[in-house]
Every structure is written in structure tokens, then in C-alpha cells.
Amino acid sequence: MVTVLATVFVLGVLIFIHETGHFLTAKLFRIRVDRFSLGYPPRMVGKKIGETDYCISAIPFGGYVKIAGMVDESLDKKTLGEEPKPWEYRSKPWIQKALVILAGPLMNVGFAFVIFVAAALWYGVGEQVPGTQVGSLVEGMPAQQIGMLSGDRIVAADGKDVTSWEELAEIIHGAPGQILKIEWMRGDSLFVAEMTTAVEKMEIEGEIQEIGLIGIGPRVEMRRVGFWKALVNGGEVVYGITKLVLVSILKLITGRESLRSLAGPVFIAKMAGESARSGLGTLVVFMAFLSLNLGILNLLPIPVLDGGHMLFLSIEGILRRPIPQKLKLIVQQVFMFLLLGFMLFIIYIDILRVIHK
């Protein structure tokens, strides 16, 4: 029940924020909004207030606002062959159309930034403690399997004394799949054990290389910061996650990463449930991370997504004439079908990941 409620809360908030961006910008430019929907068609329940139908639709993988005169996820054919009306999207200047499209993703990015700044102000900013004290362990990895605990201090690896995390990491990373002798202190007690490092492929200086891992992280302490430092930290977190997402997308396109690495609704639900059990703060930060991902992915130049609408708009700007509405509708229909098929594939992968874990 916690997982279900957390998932509904997270996805509901993120979809609402995204669609509110489109909605408010359209209203700002006096464009009529016919529908504000959580979920994709068909429509289930709702209420019309003024000119807008606020509703919940059947397919819970997103949402949309039906903007008058725009071919979108609703696949509405009413405006085909008609002249643009003054209150329609089609009749507005190019820059206003672009802002209406971009407002949704930008709301998601802005929401994530605000949450990261608030988290820095509330919890502080994590700083690595000097030395080789272990802060976190990954379940099932070599360090955890030999009995190492958080708070232990590693003093030697592969027969070499280590005094900094950088020295330790260099030895471990340089021994993928090899047996390493690790020595660590717990209070006044010395422990010694051998382990075989895990192997992970990583891009280093443009080349894919294998590195060794044992599943440990350094000890991190939270330090209180002021408003300006929190702003800077929020920007750094947004930049770091954005870079990571874009690199992952590039790896998927070039085949260096499998589609099976993607997380879908089932995995997101699992993470939302785990975050909720850790506390409201953890859930909100997870929601910010997801919001940023949603904003970035929505900018991909794929029809049905906001990036696809921007692609159409950019082509129209270059050609200096509108793309036929009928052609847009056909492309939207094809990619809506492909998107649903892709989502089913990701859900299948998610279920397998959960079953086999």
C-alpha cells in the first residue's frame, strides 16, 4: 500500500507540474485550452470548468493539455482543414508556440532545482571525510560479503598501505576480477581478508575500460550551508544529473548500453516505495531526481514528446510554412503506438528485474 500511494503521489505531482507549465503559458498567450488530462486517452472522469475539461484518462504513463489548434497526444481531428482561429495555437507567433512547448519540461527542471536547493538548506551539503573510513556498502558486493561494516577504516590493499580514498580507489579500480588482500580496522581490532573484485565497464578518456569494484563508498558528513551555497549546490546537482542522463542516452543510441538498463514504471514504483519508507524528505528528493529526468527526456526530438513538437516547429521555421495538420496527426498516431509498445517492453524488463532480484 505504501508503494502504491507513493507512486501515485510522485507521478501525479510530476505530471501535474509538467502540464501546468503548458497550461499557464498557453493561457498567458491567450490560447484556449480545451482539456487538462492526467493520463493519456481515452478519457475516464472529469469536470468542465469554463472552457477547459479537467479530467483523468485511462493510460497512466503521462498526461497532456489539449491546446486549441495543436495536434497532440489527444489525436483530435477537429481542426483538420480549418483556418486558424485567433485563440488557437496555430495563429500565434513562432516564439510563443516554442515557449508553450518548452514550458512543461522547464517546469520539471525548475521544480527539481528548487527541491535540491531546499534539501541543501534543510539537510546541508555532503562532504567526504578525509581518510579511508567506509561510509556505505553495496549489498551483495565483495566488501559486504567478507563482513566489512560502515565505520571500518581500510589501512592496506594489495599489500600497500593506504591513507586516502584516492589511493584506495586506484588500487581497487586497477584490479578488475582479481583477488585482493584487504586489511581494515574496527576500533582496535585488525581484520584481514581476500576478495575477488567485481568487474564493471566504464568510459575513461573516450575508451571503454574494465575497472574493479568491491562495493564501498567513503564516509560523508553533512555540513550546513547558506542560501547562496545552496543555490550553487542545486545547480551543480542539476548539471551533474543532466550530464549523466545525456551520456546514458548517447550510450543507448550507440549500442554501448543495453535497453535492459532502463527503468520503467514498475522499477520507479519500487524506488518510490523504498523512498517513502525512508521518510518524506527522501521521497521528495527522489521525486526531484525523477522530475529532472522527465524534463530532459521530454525534450528528445521524438513525436508525441515535447521535443517532437519542437522538431515540427523548427522545421516549420526553416521552411517558413506550416506542416500539414493531417501529416502531423499521422506521425503522432504512429509514434503513440510505438511509445506504448516501448513502454510495455520496459514494463516487461522491470518485472523480470524485480523477479530475479
Residue pairs with C-beta under 8 A, 6 or more apart in sequence:
2 273
2 276
2 277
3 269
3 270
3 272
3 273
3 276
4 269
4 273
5 276
6 269
6 272
6 273
6 275
6 276
6 283
7 265
7 268
7 269
7 272
7 273
9 272
9 283
10 268
10 272
10 283
10 286
10 287
10 290
11 60
11 268
12 38
13 287
14 108
14 111
14 287
14 290
14 291
14 294
15 38
15 62
15 63
16 38
16 63
17 107
17 108
17 111
17 291
18 63
18 104
18 105
18 107
18 108
18 294
18 295
18 298
19 36
19 37
19 38
19 63
19 64
19 65
19 104
20 107
21 103
21 104
21 105
21 106
21 107
21 108
22 65
22 67
22 100
22 101
22 103
22 104
23 33
23 36
23 65
24 103
25 99
25 100
25 103
26 32
26 33
26 65
26 67
26 89
26 100
27 33
29 92
29 96
29 99
29 100
30 87
31 67
31 68
31 69
31 87
31 88
31 89
31 92
31 96
31 100
32 51
32 67
32 68
32 87
32 88
33 51
33 52
33 65
33 66
33 67
33 68
34 51
34 52
34 53
34 66
34 67
34 68
35 43
35 52
35 53
35 54
35 55
35 64
35 65
35 66
35 74
36 52
36 53
36 54
36 55
36 65
36 66
37 43
37 46
37 55
37 56
37 57
37 63
37 64
37 65
37 66
37 74
38 55
38 56
38 57
38 63
39 56
39 57
39 58
39 59
39 60
39 61
39 62
39 63
40 57
40 58
40 59
40 61
40 62
40 63
40 64
40 73
40 336
41 57
41 58
41 59
41 73
41 74
41 75
42 57
42 58
43 53
43 55
43 56
43 57
43 58
44 55
44 56
44 57
44 58
45 55
45 56
46 53
46 54
46 55
46 56
47 53
47 54
47 55
48 54
53 66
57 63
59 340
61 265
61 340
61 343
62 73
64 72
64 73
64 74
65 72
66 72
66 74
66 76
67 89
67 100
68 79
68 85
68 87
68 88
68 89
69 79
69 84
69 85
69 88
69 89
69 90
69 91
70 88
70 89
70 90
70 309
71 79
71 325
71 328
71 329
71 332
72 309
72 332
73 304
73 332
73 336
75 329
75 332
75 333
75 336
77 329
79 88
79 90
79 325
80 325
80 326
80 329
81 325
84 90
84 91
85 91
89 97
89 100
90 322
92 100
94 313
94 316
94 317
97 313
98 310
98 313
101 306
101 309
101 310
101 313
102 299
102 306
102 310
104 295
104 298
104 306
105 294
105 295
105 296
105 298
105 299
105 306
106 295
107 295
108 291
108 292
108 294
108 295
108 298
109 238
109 291
109 292
109 295
109 296
111 288
111 291
112 238
112 241
112 288
112 289
112 291
112 292
112 295
113 234
113 235
113 238
114 234
115 284
115 285
115 287
115 288
115 291
116 233
116 234
116 237
116 238
116 285
116 288
117 230
117 231
117 233
117 234
118 230
119 281
119 284
119 285
119 288
120 225
120 229
120 230
120 233
120 234
121 225
121 227
121 230
122 281
123 222
123 281
124 222
124 223
124 224
124 225
125 222
125 223
125 225
125 229
125 230
125 233
126 220
126 221
126 222
126 223
127 220
127 221
127 222
127 223
128 165
128 218
128 219
128 220
129 135
129 218
129 219
129 220
129 221
130 164
131 153
131 163
131 164
131 165
131 219
132 153
132 154
132 155
132 162
132 163
132 164
132 165
132 167
132 168
132 218
133 151
133 152
133 153
133 218
133 219
134 143
134 148
134 149
134 150
134 151
134 152
134 153
134 154
134 184
134 216
134 217
134 218
134 219
135 150
135 217
135 218
135 219
135 220
136 150
136 216
136 217
137 143
137 144
137 148
137 149
137 150
137 215
137 216
137 217
138 144
138 215
138 216
138 217
139 215
140 215
141 198
141 213
141 214
141 215
141 216
142 195
142 196
142 197
142 198
142 214
142 215
143 182
143 195
143 214
143 215
143 216
144 215
145 195
146 182
146 193
146 195
147 191
147 193
148 182
148 184
148 191
148 216
149 186
150 219
151 186
151 219
152 184
152 185
152 186
152 191
153 184
153 185
153 186
154 162
154 168
154 182
154 183
154 184
155 161
155 162
155 183
155 184
155 185
155 190
156 162
156 181
156 182
156 183
157 168
157 171
157 172
157 180
157 181
157 182
157 183
158 171
158 175
158 180
158 181
159 181
160 167
160 171
162 168
162 171
165 218
171 180
172 180
172 197
172 212
172 213
172 214
173 211
173 212
173 213
174 211
174 212
175 197
175 212
176 197
176 199
176 200
176 210
176 211
176 212
177 196
177 197
177 198
177 199
177 210
177 212
178 196
178 197
178 212
179 194
179 195
179 196
180 194
180 195
180 196
180 197
180 212
180 214
181 192
181 193
181 194
182 192
182 193
182 194
182 195
182 214
183 190
183 191
183 192
184 190
184 191
185 191
195 214
197 212
197 213
197 214
198 212
198 213
198 214
198 215
199 210
199 211
199 212
199 213
200 210
200 211
200 213
201 208
201 209
201 210
201 211
202 208
202 209
202 210
202 211
203 209
203 247
203 256
204 211
208 256
225 233
238 292
241 289
241 292
241 293
242 292
242 296
245 292
245 293
245 296
245 297
246 296
248 257
248 261
249 300
251 257
252 259
252 261
252 262
259 345
259 346
259 349
260 349
262 346
262 349
263 271
263 346
263 350
264 343
264 346
264 347
264 349
264 350
265 343
265 346
265 347
265 350
266 347
266 350
266 351
266 353
266 354
267 350
267 353
267 354
268 290
270 354
271 286
272 283
272 286
275 282
275 283
275 285
275 286
276 282
276 283
297 305
298 305
298 306
298 307
299 305
299 306
299 307
299 310
300 307
300 308
301 307
301 308
301 310
301 311
302 308
302 335
302 339
303 309
303 311
303 312
303 331
303 332
303 334
303 335
304 332
304 335
304 336
304 339
308 335
312 323
312 328
315 323
316 322
316 323
